[in-house]
Amino acid sequence: MERYGVGQSVARREDPKLVQGAGRFVDDQTRPKLAYGHVVRSSLAHADITGLDIADAVATPGVLAVITVADLRRDGVAEEIPCLAQPPGGRLLDIVLHGQPVLVSDRVRYVGDPIAFVVAETPDAARDGAERVLVDYRPLSAEVDCRVAAEDTATPLWSDAPNNRCFSWEQGDGEAVAAAFAAAAHQVEIDLVNNRVVQNAMETRNAIGEWDADGARYVLTTGTQFPHAMKAVLASHLFNIEPNQVRILVEDVGGGFGGKNSIYPEQVLVLHAARRLGRPVKWVSDRTEAFISDFHGRDNLTWAALALDADGRIQALKVRTHANIGAYTAARGTVSPVNGVIVMSSCYRVPAIHVAVDAVYTNTVPTDPYRGAGRPEVIYMLERLMDCAADQLGLDRVDFRRRNLIPRDAFPYATPTGLTYDDADFEALLAAALEKTDWAGFEERRATAATAGRLRGIGMANYLERCGGGPGLGESARLEMNEAGRARLFIGSMANGQGHQTAFTQVVHEVLGLPPEDIEIIQGDTDQIETGTGTGGSWSIPLGSGAIVKAGARLIDQGREIAASALEVAAVDVSFEDGAFRVTGTDLIISLADVAKRAAAGEGVGLSGQDRFEPDNFTFPYGCHIAEVEIDPETGAVSLIRYDAVHDFGRALNPALLGGQVHGGVAQGIGQALLEHTFYDRDGQLLAGSFLDYGLPRAGDLPDIDFHHQVSPTTRNPYGIKGCGEAGATGSPPAVMNAVIDALRPYGIRHVDMPATSERVWQAIRAAAKASP
């Protein structure tokens, strides 16, 4: 049992049922008299609706109802899902919010906009009915490029949003940056694209809506990362009811990555339809539908520049970004475009920073947080700029980074964006990464590849994240023990594939000393769990473990009084260790299970403890990723030959789970760097709308990922855990792209935008060859 606690690579408790097909996802569930919904979506990116005829759809065999915006209005359901998240930090110069419509009324603004909801006895009948809904359009010009959409000549999406601007935001000291650039010995700049991606969780979005007439309340079963936030918004902003009139149920979730943070129209529609029909209603997206209805990620156009002194030391950084917000502001759509700025200096000394962001409406699927939520975008920009600066100044890439790292003796270190790093050793970690990857021996490997007619390149990227909670962000936990000595943990952090059952069991075992078979983890029921922050920002384990420790301490304090009475001593003389209460200096002992039994017998209830944990600062995991690629110059095909990631995540609760998080994030980042291209044509049609056209990475596209974990525990939570969920997706895109550019250096190529597909690389090689004398 001692091998099950914090720090052990124990096997996932979740896996046996999942690998045996016994998982319980939304599509696995049924209800008596269950009906099925299908959404009628716009086929045009920008058009006025001049007619909507549902008569044939209503007459379709098996169809129970065709819901339009008129029905929502009649029944008092809000027509728009609000965006409640203001752009964090900085200075908000202006903002015009237009939330996601539950159903469109008079104008569609992207291909996939929901127009009507058909409910039927079977999924096929619902689809048949949807095909008979007739929509007449008056087409309008579409805007898909956010920089073009911001021009004076662009077609406006909203009459109250000049230049299609959703918001303008800035942070930093503009005057100090201007002065640094005026005095700089060197200036280096770059234009780059952080490409739009479709999130593509393994389990598509879904929902079952029910109306409990006796309790006058809605019950929503769905896959979400934030059940309690969803409950609050559904009650107060969409149905105008009391919070206790909404219950959210979440069981197994097949991946989230930020795409299941927010409320979507379908979750509102199944609830409205269920009440209207008096029977449960289920909707499950198919994969094609997901491409045009799941919120997309990234999609930034950025210009950035460094000011440097004569010795190549950074004096200032200025950045201008156009962020594609899509047709509407998703519930958290204002976050990602600015969220990463807080860590824009990363692990480097950057005395002054100024950033300006314009978020722009376009006729595309709305964007929302995607794994990293702004930090991968910022680190990609910075690490590409670091390579460009070293190249322009004629400096070695490693030496240039090393001379600009924050030194070990500078901590605690205050950044120009308002953070205080408590501790780090960037130089030691960089040195470890170089040694583990044999950076010094790379030129020999490059020469060997050249003899085979292949271009070999190596790239690196340092990264730092702000995560793990922080001031104003915490999590609550409740521990209960029954008369049989079994513990149940109720916690609002919501698993969506990370292994919470395993990780939280390890923490409860560490706190209470119970065997894992006597520990049950309960998540995903807003009736049983009063409050919860949900899962995001790499905070579930840092916050959740802290909450469990505090809740456990309260339970133990309650048990100590009962143990003292049973042992006939003063409570002050009783200590707790390894699942038992002991009287100091004696052999008197009573187990926690026996105390729980006494508590249940005496009070009628078992032991319990509840508390909330909120740290006073963030955690700052950091690392170095190094990638090696080979390119076939005849085809432009890029092969990842080697990938190493060296990280400091503080103490690892479960090293195996930690490694899995890093591997998954790296895979997603590699996909963005090399394969994933969400391409719209001029009319706003998504041309990469299926796996036939969209390059999601497969196992054969990935090398073995060698992950090394260095440990310096944080003091911001009881177990020194820093958070790891988004790190892989943060470090991998710049490492891979820097390796690609390094391989193309013989052609004089200094930049290629993501994704570095074979076609794009081949075109760059041919253009460079044609331009050379």
ZIFENCOR-V916707 format. One line per field, one symbol per residue. ss: DSSP state (A for helix, B for strand, O for the rest). phi: phi as a letter, one per 40 degrees, with the letter a starting at -180 (. if undefined). A space follows every 50 residues. Layout:
ss->???
phi->???
This chain:
ss->OAAAOOOOOOOOOOAAAAAOOOOOOAAAOOOOOOBBBBBBBOOOOOBBBB BBBOAAAAOOOOBBBBBOAAAAAAOOOOOBBOOOOOOOOOBBBBBOOOBB BOOOOOBBOOOOOBBBBBBBOOAAAAAAAAAOOBBBBBBOOOOOOAAAAO OOOOOOOOOOOAAABBBBBBBBOAAAAAAAAAAOOBBBBBBBBBOOBOOO OOOOOBBBBBBBOOOOBBBBBBOOOOAAAAAAAAAAAAOOOOAAABBBBO OOOOOOOOOOOOOOAAAAAAAAAAAAAOOOBBBBOOAAAAAAAOOBBOOB BBBBBBBBOOOOOBBBBBBBBBBBBBOOBOOOOOOAAAAAAAAOOOOBOO OOBBBBBBBBBOOOOOBOOOOOOOAAAAAAAAAAAAAAAAAAAOOOAAAA AAAABOOAAAOOBBOOOOOBBOOOOAAAAAAAAAAAOOAAAAAAAAAAAA AOOBBBBBBBBBBBOOBOOBOOBOBBBBBBBOOOOOBBBBBOOOOOOOOA AAAAAAAAAAAAOOOAAABBBBOOBOOOOOOOOOOOOOOAAAAAAAAAAA AAAAAAAAAAAAAAAAAOOOAAABBBBOOBBBBOOOOOBBBAAAAAAAAA AAAOOOOBBBBBBOOOOOBOOBBBBBBBBBBBOOOOOBBBBBBBBBBBOB OOOOAAAAAAAAAAAAAAAAAAAAOOOOOBOOOOOBOOOOOOOOOOOOAA AOOOBBBBBBOOOOOOOOOOBOOOOOAAAAAAAAAAAAAAAAAOAAAOOO OOOOOOOAAAAAAAAAAAAAAOO
phi->.ccbcchccccccccdccccgbcbcccccbadfcbbbaccbccbcaaccb aabbdcccccdgcbabcbcccccccgcccbcccbccdcggbccaabcbcc ccaccbacbachdcbabcbacbdccccccccccbbcbbcbcbbbcccccc cccccccbccbdffccabaaahbccccccccccccbbbbababbccbccf cdcccaabbbbccccfacbbbacacbccccdccdccbbbfbcdccbbbbb bcbcgbggcbcccbdccccccccccccgacbbbbcccccccbbcccbggb bbbaabbbcccgbcbabbbbbbbccgcbccdbcccddbccdcbccfcbcb cabbbbbbcbcacbddbadbdhfhcccccddccccccccccccgbcdccc cccbcccdccccbcccbgcbccaabccccdcccccccfdcccdccccccc ccgbcbbbbbacaabbaggidgbaababbbbcccgcbbbbaccbcbhcgc dcccccccdccbgccdcbbbbbbgacccbcaacgbigfbdcdcccccccc cccccccccccccccccgbcdccbbbafgacbcdgbbcaacccccccccc ccbgbccaababbbccacbbcaabbbbbbbbcccbgcbbccaabbbbbbg cccadcccccccdcccccccdccbbcbcbbcccgcccbbaccbbcccbdc cbccbcbbbbbbccbcadbgcbhacbccccccdcccccccccccddcgcb abcccccccccdccccccccccc
